[in-house]
Amino acid sequence: MDQFLADGHRLGQGLGTQMVRQFVQFLFEDSTVTKIQADPAPTNVRAIRSYEKAGFRRVGPITTPDGAALLMVIERPSKPSLRDSF
C-alpha cells in the first residue's frame, strides 16, 4: 500500500491518515482480506505516523527491492463472540 499527496501545502492536516483509513475499510469489505501490509521507508516519519493513526502496528525492519523498509500490518478486526459478552 502506497499513498501520495499531490499538494505539499496540505501536509499535516490528517489527509493521509483519512485516506488510509478509508482504503483499509474498503479492502476489509472483501471477506477474503484478512491482513493489509505497508512498508514505508524507516526514515519516513510522516508515513509511519499516518499508518499508526489508521491502526497499523509496526512489525519490524525488512529489506525490499527498493531498500530498507518498516513492515507495518493491520489485521481484520475479529467479530466479538458470544463469550465476549459475558
C-alpha positions in Angstrom: 0.0 0.0 0.0 1.5 3.3 -1.0 0.0 6.8 -0.9 0.9 10.1 -2.3 -0.5 13.6 -1.6 0.0 15.9 -4.5 -0.2 19.2 -2.7 2.6 19.8 -0.3 0.6 22.6 1.3 -1.9 20.0 2.6 0.6 18.0 4.6 0.0 17.8 8.3 -3.8 18.0 8.0 -4.6 14.4 8.5 -5.5 13.7 4.8 -3.1 10.8 4.5 -4.5 9.1 7.6 -8.0 9.7 6.4 -7.2 8.2 3.0 -5.5 5.2 4.6 -8.5 4.6 7.0 -11.0 4.7 4.1 -8.9 2.4 1.9 -8.5 -0.1 4.7 -12.2 0.0 5.3 -12.8 -0.6 1.6 -10.4 -3.5 1.5 -11.9 -5.2 4.6 -15.3 -5.1 2.9 -13.9 -8.1 1.0 -14.2 -11.0 3.4 -11.2 -12.7 2.0 -8.9 -9.9 3.0 -7.6 -10.6 6.5 -4.5 -8.5 6.6 -3.1 -5.4 4.9 0.6 -4.6 4.9 2.5 -1.4 4.3 6.3 -0.9 4.0 7.2 2.8 4.4 10.9 3.8 4.5 12.1 3.8 8.1 13.0 7.5 7.7 9.5 8.5 6.5 8.2 9.5 9.9 5.1 11.1 8.5 4.0 8.0 6.7 4.8 5.8 9.7 2.7 8.0 12.0 -0.1 8.1 9.5 -0.3 4.3 9.3 -0.2 4.1 13.1 -3.1 6.5 13.4 -5.0 4.4 10.9 -4.4 1.3 13.1 -1.3 -0.3 11.6 1.2 -1.8 14.0 5.0 -2.0 13.5 6.2 -5.5 12.8 9.9 -4.7 12.2 12.5 -3.8 9.6 12.7 -5.5 6.3 14.7 -5.2 3.1 12.7 -4.7 -0.1 13.9 -4.4 -3.7 13.7 -0.7 -3.1 15.8 -0.8 0.0 15.2 -0.7 3.8 11.6 -0.5 4.9 9.5 -0.9 8.1 6.9 -3.6 7.8 3.5 -2.5 9.2 0.4 -4.6 9.4 -3.3 -4.1 10.2 -5.5 -7.2 10.6 -9.2 -7.5 10.1 -11.0 -6.9 13.4 -12.3 -10.1 14.9 -16.0 -10.3 15.4 -17.0 -10.4 19.1 -18.1 -13.9 20.1 -21.0 -14.7 22.5 -18.3 -15.5 25.1 -17.1 -11.9 25.0 -20.5 -10.6 26.1 -20.5 -12.4 29.4 
